Amino acid sequence: SLFLDSGTLSPVLKRLTERALTYRKRDPDDERRVLISLTEEGKQLKETAAEIPGKLIKKSGLSKEEFSKTLFDFTNLLQQIQQANTE
């Protein structure tokens, strides 16, 4: 989960479209829906970004297992904070 609501996500998607990383198209089966796809430049950026987790693990000095556990714990902490904020 990105922990983003639609009010946060819409401006992000708009900026990605303005930077020619994504494009929008109405769903031909349901005009109420907007389909968002990556442009070629967006696909190249996605490939570059895919290398980031491996680099983070290497720089952290942790094993993959330790890194995964830390990430899992951090994600749980974020979920608990989000839940506490909605109560």
mmCIF file as gemmi writes it, N, C-alpha and C atoms, coordinates in Angstrom:
data_model
loop_
_atom_site.group_PDB
_atom_site.id
_atom_site.type_symbol
_atom_site.label_atom_id
_atom_site.label_alt_id
_atom_site.label_comp_id
_atom_site.label_asym_id
_atom_site.label_entity_id
_atom_site.label_seq_id
_atom_site.pdbx_PDB_ins_code
_atom_site.Cartn_x
_atom_site.Cartn_y
_atom_site.Cartn_z
_atom_site.occupancy
_atom_site.B_iso_or_equiv
_atom_site.pdbx_formal_charge
_atom_site.auth_seq_id
_atom_site.auth_asym_id
_atom_site.pdbx_PDB_model_num
ATOM 1 N N . SER Axp A 1 ? 0.831 -1.184 0 1 0 ? 1 A 1
ATOM 2 C CA . SER Axp A 1 ? 0 0 0 1 0 ? 1 A 1
ATOM 3 C C . SER Axp A 1 ? 0.875 1.248 0 1 0 ? 1 A 1
ATOM 4 N N . LEU Axp A 2 ? 0.443 2.257 -0.722 1 0 ? 2 A 1
ATOM 5 C CA . LEU Axp A 2 ? 1.199 3.501 -0.784 1 0 ? 2 A 1
ATOM 6 C C . LEU Axp A 2 ? 0.788 4.481 0.302 1 0 ? 2 A 1
ATOM 7 N N . PHE Axp A 3 ? -0.277 4.174 1.031 1 0 ? 3 A 1
ATOM 8 C CA . PHE Axp A 3 ? -0.812 5.062 2.057 1 0 ? 3 A 1
ATOM 9 C C . PHE Axp A 3 ? -1.171 6.427 1.468 1 0 ? 3 A 1
ATOM 10 N N . LEU Axp A 4 ? -1.708 6.445 0.251 1 0 ? 4 A 1
ATOM 11 C CA . LEU Axp A 4 ? -2.105 7.686 -0.403 1 0 ? 4 A 1
ATOM 12 C C . LEU Axp A 4 ? -3.6 7.66 -0.665 1 0 ? 4 A 1
ATOM 13 N N . ASP Axp A 5 ? -4.278 8.778 -0.36 1 0 ? 5 A 1
ATOM 14 C CA . ASP Axp A 5 ? -5.689 8.865 -0.716 1 0 ? 5 A 1
ATOM 15 C C . ASP Axp A 5 ? -5.803 9.489 -2.102 1 0 ? 5 A 1
ATOM 16 N N . SER Axp A 6 ? -6.996 9.517 -2.652 1 0 ? 6 A 1
ATOM 17 C CA . SER Axp A 6 ? -7.173 10.016 -4.025 1 0 ? 6 A 1
ATOM 18 C C . SER Axp A 6 ? -6.786 11.483 -4.144 1 0 ? 6 A 1
ATOM 19 N N . GLY Axp A 7 ? -6.953 12.261 -3.072 1 0 ? 7 A 1
ATOM 20 C CA . GLY Axp A 7 ? -6.56 13.664 -3.102 1 0 ? 7 A 1
ATOM 21 C C . GLY Axp A 7 ? -5.063 13.856 -3.232 1 0 ? 7 A 1
ATOM 22 N N . THR Axp A 8 ? -4.304 12.871 -2.798 1 0 ? 8 A 1
ATOM 23 C CA . THR Axp A 8 ? -2.852 12.908 -2.929 1 0 ? 8 A 1
ATOM 24 C C . THR Axp A 8 ? -2.423 12.266 -4.229 1 0 ? 8 A 1
ATOM 25 N N . LEU Axp A 9 ? -3.078 11.197 -4.588 1 0 ? 9 A 1
ATOM 26 C CA . LEU Axp A 9 ? -2.69 10.427 -5.772 1 0 ? 9 A 1
ATOM 27 C C . LEU Axp A 9 ? -2.959 11.174 -7.076 1 0 ? 9 A 1
ATOM 28 N N . SER Axp A 10 ? -4.074 11.867 -7.174 1 0 ? 10 A 1
ATOM 29 C CA . SER Axp A 10 ? -4.424 12.568 -8.418 1 0 ? 10 A 1
ATOM 30 C C . SER Axp A 10 ? -3.371 13.586 -8.85 1 0 ? 10 A 1
ATOM 31 N N . PRO Axp A 11 ? -2.877 14.45 -7.941 1 0 ? 11 A 1
ATOM 32 C CA . PRO Axp A 11 ? -1.828 15.391 -8.357 1 0 ? 11 A 1
ATOM 33 C C . PRO Axp A 11 ? -0.526 14.688 -8.776 1 0 ? 11 A 1
ATOM 34 N N . VAL Axp A 12 ? -0.211 13.578 -8.123 1 0 ? 12 A 1
ATOM 35 C CA . VAL Axp A 12 ? 0.989 12.821 -8.491 1 0 ? 12 A 1
ATOM 36 C C . VAL Axp A 12 ? 0.835 12.281 -9.907 1 0 ? 12 A 1
ATOM 37 N N . LEU Axp A 13 ? -0.319 11.696 -10.2 1 0 ? 13 A 1
ATOM 38 C CA . LEU Axp A 13 ? -0.567 11.169 -11.544 1 0 ? 13 A 1
ATOM 39 C C . LEU Axp A 13 ? -0.558 12.279 -12.585 1 0 ? 13 A 1
ATOM 40 N N . LYS Axp A 14 ? -1.095 13.437 -12.224 1 0 ? 14 A 1
ATOM 41 C CA . LYS Axp A 14 ? -1.094 14.579 -13.144 1 0 ? 14 A 1
ATOM 42 C C . LYS Axp A 14 ? 0.336 15.004 -13.47 1 0 ? 14 A 1
ATOM 43 N N . ARG Axp A 15 ? 1.192 15.065 -12.449 1 0 ? 15 A 1
ATOM 44 C CA . ARG Axp A 15 ? 2.597 15.449 -12.681 1 0 ? 15 A 1
ATOM 45 C C . ARG Axp A 15 ? 3.322 14.413 -13.526 1 0 ? 15 A 1
ATOM 46 N N . LEU Axp A 16 ? 3.036 13.135 -13.305 1 0 ? 16 A 1
ATOM 47 C CA . LEU Axp A 16 ? 3.662 12.086 -14.128 1 0 ? 16 A 1
ATOM 48 C C . LEU Axp A 16 ? 3.249 12.225 -15.59 1 0 ? 16 A 1
ATOM 49 N N . THR Axp A 17 ? 1.993 12.585 -15.815 1 0 ? 17 A 1
ATOM 50 C CA . THR Axp A 17 ? 1.506 12.795 -17.182 1 0 ? 17 A 1
ATOM 51 C C . THR Axp A 17 ? 2.157 14.032 -17.795 1 0 ? 17 A 1
ATOM 52 N N . GLU Axp A 18 ? 2.27 15.105 -17.014 1 0 ? 18 A 1
ATOM 53 C CA . GLU Axp A 18 ? 2.916 16.329 -17.503 1 0 ? 18 A 1
ATOM 54 C C . GLU Axp A 18 ? 4.382 16.088 -17.869 1 0 ? 18 A 1
ATOM 55 N N . ARG Axp A 19 ? 5.038 15.168 -17.163 1 0 ? 19 A 1
ATOM 56 C CA . ARG Axp A 19 ? 6.446 14.849 -17.439 1 0 ? 19 A 1
ATOM 57 C C . ARG Axp A 19 ? 6.585 13.771 -18.514 1 0 ? 19 A 1
ATOM 58 N N . ALA Axp A 20 ? 5.479 13.402 -19.14 1 0 ? 20 A 1
ATOM 59 C CA . ALA Axp A 20 ? 5.445 12.411 -20.224 1 0 ? 20 A 1
ATOM 60 C C . ALA Axp A 20 ? 5.93 11.034 -19.76 1 0 ? 20 A 1
ATOM 61 N N . LEU Axp A 21 ? 5.639 10.699 -18.495 1 0 ? 21 A 1
ATOM 62 C CA . LEU Axp A 21 ? 5.97 9.372 -17.977 1 0 ? 21 A 1
ATOM 63 C C . LEU Axp A 21 ? 4.76 8.447 -18.016 1 0 ? 21 A 1
ATOM 64 N N . THR Axp A 22 ? 3.575 9.042 -18.035 1 0 ? 22 A 1
ATOM 65 C CA . THR Axp A 22 ? 2.331 8.281 -18.14 1 0 ? 22 A 1
ATOM 66 C C . THR Axp A 22 ? 1.413 8.973 -19.136 1 0 ? 22 A 1
ATOM 67 N N . TYR Axp A 23 ? 0.407 8.239 -19.582 1 0 ? 23 A 1
ATOM 68 C CA . TYR Axp A 23 ? -0.653 8.854 -20.377 1 0 ? 23 A 1
ATOM 69 C C . TYR Axp A 23 ? -1.986 8.282 -19.932 1 0 ? 23 A 1
ATOM 70 N N . ARG Axp A 24 ? -3.022 9.089 -20.139 1 0 ? 24 A 1
ATOM 71 C CA . ARG Axp A 24 ? -4.366 8.719 -19.706 1 0 ? 24 A 1
ATOM 72 C C . ARG Axp A 24 ? -5.235 8.459 -20.928 1 0 ? 24 A 1
ATOM 73 N N . LYS Axp A 25 ? -6.147 7.514 -20.755 1 0 ? 25 A 1
ATOM 74 C CA . LYS Axp A 25 ? -7.081 7.189 -21.832 1 0 ? 25 A 1
ATOM 75 C C . LYS Axp A 25 ? -8.38 6.729 -21.18 1 0 ? 25 A 1
ATOM 76 N N . ARG Axp A 26 ? -9.498 7.168 -21.711 1 0 ? 26 A 1
ATOM 77 C CA . ARG Axp A 26 ? -10.793 6.712 -21.201 1 0 ? 26 A 1
ATOM 78 C C . ARG Axp A 26 ? -10.984 5.247 -21.551 1 0 ? 26 A 1
ATOM 79 N N . ASP Axp A 27 ? -11.554 4.502 -20.613 1 0 ? 27 A 1
ATOM 80 C CA . ASP Axp A 27 ? -11.858 3.098 -20.838 1 0 ? 27 A 1
ATOM 81 C C . ASP Axp A 27 ? -12.98 3.016 -21.868 1 0 ? 27 A 1
ATOM 82 N N . PRO Axp A 28 ? -12.757 2.354 -23.005 1 0 ? 28 A 1
ATOM 83 C CA . PRO Axp A 28 ? -13.812 2.284 -24.025 1 0 ? 28 A 1
ATOM 84 C C . PRO Axp A 28 ? -15.063 1.541 -23.537 1 0 ? 28 A 1
ATOM 85 N N . ASP Axp A 29 ? -14.898 0.678 -22.529 1 0 ? 29 A 1
ATOM 86 C CA . ASP Axp A 29 ? -16.039 -0.073 -22.001 1 0 ? 29 A 1
ATOM 87 C C . ASP Axp A 29 ? -16.801 0.68 -20.912 1 0 ? 29 A 1
ATOM 88 N N . ASP Axp A 30 ? -16.141 1.661 -20.302 1 0 ? 30 A 1
ATOM 89 C CA . ASP Axp A 30 ? -16.768 2.436 -19.225 1 0 ? 30 A 1
ATOM 90 C C . ASP Axp A 30 ? -16.126 3.816 -19.211 1 0 ? 30 A 1
ATOM 91 N N . GLU Axp A 31 ? -16.794 4.78 -19.827 1 0 ? 31 A 1
ATOM 92 C CA . GLU Axp A 31 ? -16.254 6.134 -19.984 1 0 ? 31 A 1
ATOM 93 C C . GLU Axp A 31 ? -15.961 6.827 -18.647 1 0 ? 31 A 1
ATOM 94 N N . ARG Axp A 32 ? -16.51 6.298 -17.546 1 0 ? 32 A 1
ATOM 95 C CA . ARG Axp A 32 ? -16.245 6.905 -16.237 1 0 ? 32 A 1
ATOM 96 C C . ARG Axp A 32 ? -14.844 6.593 -15.749 1 0 ? 32 A 1
ATOM 97 N N . ARG Axp A 33 ? -14.248 5.548 -16.288 1 0 ? 33 A 1
ATOM 98 C CA . ARG Axp A 33 ? -12.913 5.116 -15.854 1 0 ? 33 A 1
ATOM 99 C C . ARG Axp A 33 ? -11.837 5.715 -16.747 1 0 ? 33 A 1
ATOM 100 N N . VAL Axp A 34 ? -10.727 6.065 -16.121 1 0 ? 34 A 1
ATOM 101 C CA . VAL Axp A 34 ? -9.559 6.552 -16.852 1 0 ? 34 A 1
ATOM 102 C C . VAL Axp A 34 ? -8.458 5.515 -16.672 1 0 ? 34 A 1
ATOM 103 N N . LEU Axp A 35 ? -7.919 5.057 -17.777 1 0 ? 35 A 1
ATOM 104 C CA . LEU Axp A 35 ? -6.828 4.083 -17.742 1 0 ? 35 A 1
ATOM 105 C C . LEU Axp A 35 ? -5.507 4.833 -17.829 1 0 ? 35 A 1
ATOM 106 N N . ILE Axp A 36 ? -4.581 4.514 -16.958 1 0 ? 36 A 1
ATOM 107 C CA . ILE Axp A 36 ? -3.286 5.179 -16.926 1 0 ? 36 A 1
ATOM 108 C C . ILE Axp A 36 ? -2.222 4.153 -17.286 1 0 ? 36 A 1
ATOM 109 N N . SER Axp A 37 ? -1.384 4.504 -18.257 1 0 ? 37 A 1
ATOM 110 C CA . SER Axp A 37 ? -0.323 3.605 -18.719 1 0 ? 37 A 1
ATOM 111 C C . SER Axp A 37 ? 0.996 4.354 -18.754 1 0 ? 37 A 1
ATOM 112 N N . LEU Axp A 38 ? 2.083 3.59 -18.713 1 0 ? 38 A 1
ATOM 113 C CA . LEU Axp A 38 ? 3.413 4.181 -18.806 1 0 ? 38 A 1
ATOM 114 C C . LEU Axp A 38 ? 3.767 4.468 -20.259 1 0 ? 38 A 1
ATOM 115 N N . THR Axp A 39 ? 4.443 5.585 -20.484 1 0 ? 39 A 1
ATOM 116 C CA . THR Axp A 39 ? 5.018 5.867 -21.79 1 0 ? 39 A 1
ATOM 117 C C . THR Axp A 39 ? 6.33 5.081 -21.884 1 0 ? 39 A 1
ATOM 118 N N . GLU Axp A 40 ? 6.987 5.124 -23.034 1 0 ? 40 A 1
ATOM 119 C CA . GLU Axp A 40 ? 8.283 4.441 -23.162 1 0 ? 40 A 1
ATOM 120 C C . GLU Axp A 40 ? 9.279 4.997 -22.154 1 0 ? 40 A 1
ATOM 121 N N . GLU Axp A 41 ? 9.29 6.319 -21.987 1 0 ? 41 A 1
ATOM 122 C CA . GLU Axp A 41 ? 10.194 6.931 -21.003 1 0 ? 41 A 1
ATOM 123 C C . GLU Axp A 41 ? 9.842 6.458 -19.593 1 0 ? 41 A 1
ATOM 124 N N . GLY Axp A 42 ? 8.554 6.345 -19.309 1 0 ? 42 A 1
ATOM 125 C CA . GLY Axp A 42 ? 8.115 5.849 -18.011 1 0 ? 42 A 1
ATOM 126 C C . GLY Axp A 42 ? 8.549 4.409 -17.772 1 0 ? 42 A 1
ATOM 127 N N . LYS Axp A 43 ? 8.498 3.596 -18.824 1 0 ? 43 A 1
ATOM 128 C CA . LYS Axp A 43 ? 8.941 2.202 -18.711 1 0 ? 43 A 1
ATOM 129 C C . LYS Axp A 43 ? 10.436 2.122 -18.438 1 0 ? 43 A 1
ATOM 130 N N . GLN Axp A 44 ? 11.211 3 -19.073 1 0 ? 44 A 1
ATOM 131 C CA . GLN Axp A 44 ? 12.658 3.015 -18.828 1 0 ? 44 A 1
ATOM 132 C C . GLN Axp A 44 ? 12.958 3.432 -17.391 1 0 ? 44 A 1
ATOM 133 N N . LEU Axp A 45 ? 12.213 4.425 -16.901 1 0 ? 45 A 1
ATOM 134 C CA . LEU Axp A 45 ? 12.4 4.864 -15.523 1 0 ? 45 A 1
ATOM 135 C C . LEU Axp A 45 ? 12.02 3.754 -14.544 1 0 ? 45 A 1
ATOM 136 N N . LYS Axp A 46 ? 10.978 3.003 -14.874 1 0 ? 46 A 1
ATOM 137 C CA . LYS Axp A 46 ? 10.558 1.879 -14.032 1 0 ? 46 A 1
ATOM 138 C C . LYS Axp A 46 ? 11.676 0.842 -13.935 1 0 ? 46 A 1
ATOM 139 N N . GLU Axp A 47 ? 12.338 0.556 -15.056 1 0 ? 47 A 1
ATOM 140 C CA . GLU Axp A 47 ? 13.447 -0.399 -15.056 1 0 ? 47 A 1
ATOM 141 C C . GLU Axp A 47 ? 14.592 0.097 -14.178 1 0 ? 47 A 1
ATOM 142 N N . THR Axp A 48 ? 14.894 1.382 -14.281 1 0 ? 48 A 1
ATOM 143 C CA . THR Axp A 48 ? 15.955 1.966 -13.451 1 0 ? 48 A 1
ATOM 144 C C . THR Axp A 48 ? 15.568 1.881 -11.977 1 0 ? 48 A 1
ATOM 145 N N . ALA Axp A 49 ? 14.308 2.191 -11.678 1 0 ? 49 A 1
ATOM 146 C CA . ALA Axp A 49 ? 13.839 2.167 -10.291 1 0 ? 49 A 1
ATOM 147 C C . ALA Axp A 49 ? 13.847 0.758 -9.71 1 0 ? 49 A 1
ATOM 148 N N . ALA Axp A 50 ? 13.7 -0.246 -10.564 1 0 ? 50 A 1
ATOM 149 C CA . ALA Axp A 50 ? 13.676 -1.633 -10.093 1 0 ? 50 A 1
ATOM 150 C C . ALA Axp A 50 ? 15.007 -2.038 -9.469 1 0 ? 50 A 1
ATOM 151 N N . GLU Axp A 51 ? 16.07 -1.324 -9.806 1 0 ? 51 A 1
ATOM 152 C CA . GLU Axp A 51 ? 17.394 -1.63 -9.256 1 0 ? 51 A 1
ATOM 153 C C . GLU Axp A 51 ? 17.585 -1.063 -7.853 1 0 ? 51 A 1
ATOM 154 N N . ILE Axp A 52 ? 16.734 -0.135 -7.458 1 0 ? 52 A 1
ATOM 155 C CA . ILE Axp A 52 ? 16.905 0.566 -6.182 1 0 ? 52 A 1
ATOM 156 C C . ILE Axp A 52 ? 16.829 -0.358 -4.97 1 0 ? 52 A 1
ATOM 157 N N . PRO Axp A 53 ? 15.848 -1.276 -4.874 1 0 ? 53 A 1
ATOM 158 C CA . PRO Axp A 53 ? 15.808 -2.129 -3.671 1 0 ? 53 A 1
ATOM 159 C C . PRO Axp A 53 ? 17.101 -2.917 -3.446 1 0 ? 53 A 1
ATOM 160 N N . GLY Axp A 54 ? 17.659 -3.483 -4.503 1 0 ? 54 A 1
ATOM 161 C CA . GLY Axp A 54 ? 18.911 -4.227 -4.353 1 0 ? 54 A 1
ATOM 162 C C . GLY Axp A 54 ? 20.045 -3.343 -3.869 1 0 ? 54 A 1
ATOM 163 N N . LYS Axp A 55 ? 20.096 -2.117 -4.378 1 0 ? 55 A 1
ATOM 164 C CA . LYS Axp A 55 ? 21.122 -1.168 -3.947 1 0 ? 55 A 1
ATOM 165 C C . LYS Axp A 55 ? 20.926 -0.774 -2.491 1 0 ? 55 A 1
ATOM 166 N N . LEU Axp A 56 ? 19.654 -0.601 -2.077 1 0 ? 56 A 1
ATOM 167 C CA . LEU Axp A 56 ? 19.373 -0.262 -0.68 1 0 ? 56 A 1
ATOM 168 C C . LEU Axp A 56 ? 19.81 -1.378 0.257 1 0 ? 56 A 1
ATOM 169 N N . ILE Axp A 57 ? 19.507 -2.613 -0.126 1 0 ? 57 A 1
ATOM 170 C CA . ILE Axp A 57 ? 19.903 -3.761 0.702 1 0 ? 57 A 1
ATOM 171 C C . ILE Axp A 57 ? 21.409 -3.796 0.839 1 0 ? 57 A 1
ATOM 172 N N . LYS Axp A 58 ? 22.108 -3.64 -0.271 1 0 ? 58 A 1
ATOM 173 C CA . LYS Axp A 58 ? 23.575 -3.685 -0.258 1 0 ? 58 A 1
ATOM 174 C C . LYS Axp A 58 ? 24.149 -2.57 0.618 1 0 ? 58 A 1
ATOM 175 N N . LYS Axp A 59 ? 23.625 -1.355 0.466 1 0 ? 59 A 1
ATOM 176 C CA . LYS Axp A 59 ? 24.134 -0.21 1.246 1 0 ? 59 A 1
ATOM 177 C C . LYS Axp A 59 ? 23.793 -0.329 2.73 1 0 ? 59 A 1
ATOM 178 N N . SER Axp A 60 ? 22.704 -1.035 3.057 1 0 ? 60 A 1
ATOM 179 C CA . SER Axp A 60 ? 22.284 -1.139 4.456 1 0 ? 60 A 1
ATOM 180 C C . SER Axp A 60 ? 23.222 -2.005 5.28 1 0 ? 60 A 1
ATOM 181 N N . GLY Axp A 61 ? 23.936 -2.913 4.616 1 0 ? 61 A 1
ATOM 182 C CA . GLY Axp A 61 ? 24.796 -3.83 5.354 1 0 ? 61 A 1
ATOM 183 C C . GLY Axp A 61 ? 24.03 -4.99 5.965 1 0 ? 61 A 1
ATOM 184 N N . LEU Axp A 62 ? 22.727 -5.058 5.716 1 0 ? 62 A 1
ATOM 185 C CA . LEU Axp A 62 ? 21.902 -6.148 6.234 1 0 ? 62 A 1
ATOM 186 C C . LEU Axp A 62 ? 21.797 -7.259 5.201 1 0 ? 62 A 1
ATOM 187 N N . SER Axp A 63 ? 21.504 -8.462 5.683 1 0 ? 63 A 1
ATOM 188 C CA . SER Axp A 63 ? 21.204 -9.545 4.754 1 0 ? 63 A 1
ATOM 189 C C . SER Axp A 63 ? 19.824 -9.279 4.161 1 0 ? 63 A 1
ATOM 190 N N . LYS Axp A 64 ? 19.486 -9.992 3.093 1 0 ? 64 A 1
ATOM 191 C CA . LYS Axp A 64 ? 18.152 -9.825 2.499 1 0 ? 64 A 1
ATOM 192 C C . LYS Axp A 64 ? 17.069 -10.135 3.518 1 0 ? 64 A 1
ATOM 193 N N . GLU Axp A 65 ? 17.309 -11.168 4.328 1 0 ? 65 A 1
ATOM 194 C CA . GLU Axp A 65 ? 16.323 -11.565 5.337 1 0 ? 65 A 1
ATOM 195 C C . GLU Axp A 65 ? 16.158 -10.481 6.403 1 0 ? 65 A 1
ATOM 196 N N . GLU Axp A 66 ? 17.293 -9.935 6.88 1 0 ? 66 A 1
ATOM 197 C CA . GLU Axp A 66 ? 17.229 -8.878 7.888 1 0 ? 66 A 1
ATOM 198 C C . GLU Axp A 66 ? 16.541 -7.629 7.326 1 0 ? 66 A 1
ATOM 199 N N . PHE Axp A 67 ? 16.868 -7.296 6.095 1 0 ? 67 A 1
ATOM 200 C CA . PHE Axp A 67 ? 16.256 -6.135 5.458 1 0 ? 67 A 1
ATOM 201 C C . PHE Axp A 67 ? 14.758 -6.338 5.303 1 0 ? 67 A 1
ATOM 202 N N . SER Axp A 68 ? 14.36 -7.532 4.862 1 0 ? 68 A 1
ATOM 203 C CA . SER Axp A 68 ? 12.931 -7.833 4.695 1 0 ? 68 A 1
ATOM 204 C C . SER Axp A 68 ? 12.194 -7.738 6.018 1 0 ? 68 A 1
ATOM 205 N N . LYS Axp A 69 ? 12.786 -8.26 7.088 1 0 ? 69 A 1
ATOM 206 C CA . LYS Axp A 69 ? 12.158 -8.192 8.412 1 0 ? 69 A 1
ATOM 207 C C . LYS Axp A 69 ? 12.03 -6.745 8.861 1 0 ? 69 A 1
ATOM 208 N N . THR Axp A 70 ? 13.064 -5.95 8.662 1 0 ? 70 A 1
ATOM 209 C CA . THR Axp A 70 ? 13.021 -4.538 9.044 1 0 ? 70 A 1
ATOM 210 C C . THR Axp A 70 ? 11.949 -3.804 8.25 1 0 ? 70 A 1
ATOM 211 N N . LEU Axp A 71 ? 11.873 -4.064 6.959 1 0 ? 71 A 1
ATOM 212 C CA . LEU Axp A 71 ? 10.859 -3.44 6.114 1 0 ? 71 A 1
ATOM 213 C C . LEU Axp A 71 ? 9.456 -3.858 6.554 1 0 ? 71 A 1
ATOM 214 N N . PHE Axp A 72 ? 9.286 -5.142 6.866 1 0 ? 72 A 1
ATOM 215 C CA . PHE Axp A 72 ? 8 -5.654 7.35 1 0 ? 72 A 1
ATOM 216 C C . PHE Axp A 72 ? 7.604 -4.949 8.644 1 0 ? 72 A 1
ATOM 217 N N . ASP Axp A 73 ? 8.55 -4.826 9.581 1 0 ? 73 A 1
ATOM 218 C CA . ASP Axp A 73 ? 8.273 -4.159 10.859 1 0 ? 73 A 1
ATOM 219 C C . ASP Axp A 73 ? 7.917 -2.691 10.64 1 0 ? 73 A 1
ATOM 220 N N . PHE Axp A 74 ? 8.643 -2.034 9.748 1 0 ? 74 A 1
ATOM 221 C CA . PHE Axp A 74 ? 8.377 -0.626 9.46 1 0 ? 74 A 1
ATOM 222 C C . PHE Axp A 74 ? 6.996 -0.452 8.832 1 0 ? 74 A 1
ATOM 223 N N . THR Axp A 75 ? 6.633 -1.334 7.912 1 0 ? 75 A 1
ATOM 224 C CA . THR Axp A 75 ? 5.319 -1.271 7.278 1 0 ? 75 A 1
ATOM 225 C C . THR Axp A 75 ? 4.219 -1.464 8.31 1 0 ? 75 A 1
ATOM 226 N N . ASN Axp A 76 ? 4.417 -2.403 9.224 1 0 ? 76 A 1
ATOM 227 C CA . ASN Axp A 76 ? 3.433 -2.609 10.294 1 0 ? 76 A 1
ATOM 228 C C . ASN Axp A 76 ? 3.308 -1.37 11.165 1 0 ? 76 A 1
ATOM 229 N N . LEU Axp A 77 ? 4.431 -0.728 11.477 1 0 ? 77 A 1
ATOM 230 C CA . LEU Axp A 77 ? 4.407 0.492 12.271 1 0 ? 77 A 1
ATOM 231 C C . LEU Axp A 77 ? 3.608 1.58 11.55 1 0 ? 77 A 1
ATOM 232 N N . LEU Axp A 78 ? 3.835 1.746 10.259 1 0 ? 78 A 1
ATOM 233 C CA . LEU Axp A 78 ? 3.081 2.736 9.488 1 0 ? 78 A 1
ATOM 234 C C . LEU Axp A 78 ? 1.586 2.44 9.513 1 0 ? 78 A 1
ATOM 235 N N . GLN Axp A 79 ? 1.223 1.167 9.393 1 0 ? 79 A 1
ATOM 236 C CA . GLN Axp A 79 ? -0.189 0.791 9.423 1 0 ? 79 A 1
ATOM 237 C C . GLN Axp A 79 ? -0.803 1.097 10.783 1 0 ? 79 A 1
ATOM 238 N N . GLN Axp A 80 ? -0.056 0.851 11.86 1 0 ? 80 A 1
ATOM 239 C CA . GLN Axp A 80 ? -0.564 1.137 13.201 1 0 ? 80 A 1
ATOM 240 C C . GLN Axp A 80 ? -0.75 2.638 13.407 1 0 ? 80 A 1
ATOM 241 N N . ILE Axp A 81 ? 0.195 3.421 12.878 1 0 ? 81 A 1
ATOM 242 C CA . ILE Axp A 81 ? 0.074 4.888 12.986 1 0 ? 81 A 1
ATOM 243 C C . ILE Axp A 81 ? -1.136 5.371 12.197 1 0 ? 81 A 1
ATOM 244 N N . GLN Axp A 82 ? -1.297 4.831 10.978 1 0 ? 82 A 1
ATOM 245 C CA . GLN Axp A 82 ? -2.443 5.222 10.153 1 0 ? 82 A 1
ATOM 246 C C . GLN Axp A 82 ? -3.748 4.857 10.839 1 0 ? 82 A 1
ATOM 247 N N . GLN Axp A 83 ? -3.8 3.667 11.424 1 0 ? 83 A 1
ATOM 248 C CA . GLN Axp A 83 ? -5.013 3.235 12.116 1 0 ? 83 A 1
ATOM 249 C C . GLN Axp A 83 ? -5.294 4.128 13.33 1 0 ? 83 A 1
ATOM 250 N N . ALA Axp A 84 ? -4.247 4.476 14.065 1 0 ? 84 A 1
ATOM 251 C CA . ALA Axp A 84 ? -4.423 5.336 15.231 1 0 ? 84 A 1
ATOM 252 C C . ALA Axp A 84 ? -4.916 6.717 14.818 1 0 ? 84 A 1
ATOM 253 N N . ASN Axp A 85 ? -4.494 7.194 13.667 1 0 ? 85 A 1
ATOM 254 C CA . ASN Axp A 85 ? -4.927 8.509 13.187 1 0 ? 85 A 1
ATOM 255 C C . ASN Axp A 85 ? -6.371 8.52 12.716 1 0 ? 85 A 1
ATOM 256 N N . THR Axp A 86 ? -6.9 7.348 12.342 1 0 ? 86 A 1
ATOM 257 C CA . THR Axp A 86 ? -8.284 7.293 11.872 1 0 ? 86 A 1
ATOM 258 C C . THR Axp A 86 ? -9.267 6.993 13.001 1 0 ? 86 A 1
ATOM 259 N N . GLU Axp A 87 ? -8.764 6.642 14.154 1 0 ? 87 A 1
ATOM 260 C CA . GLU Axp A 87 ? -9.645 6.336 15.295 1 0 ? 87 A 1
ATOM 261 C C . GLU Axp A 87 ? -10.04 7.577 16.053 1 0 ? 87 A 1
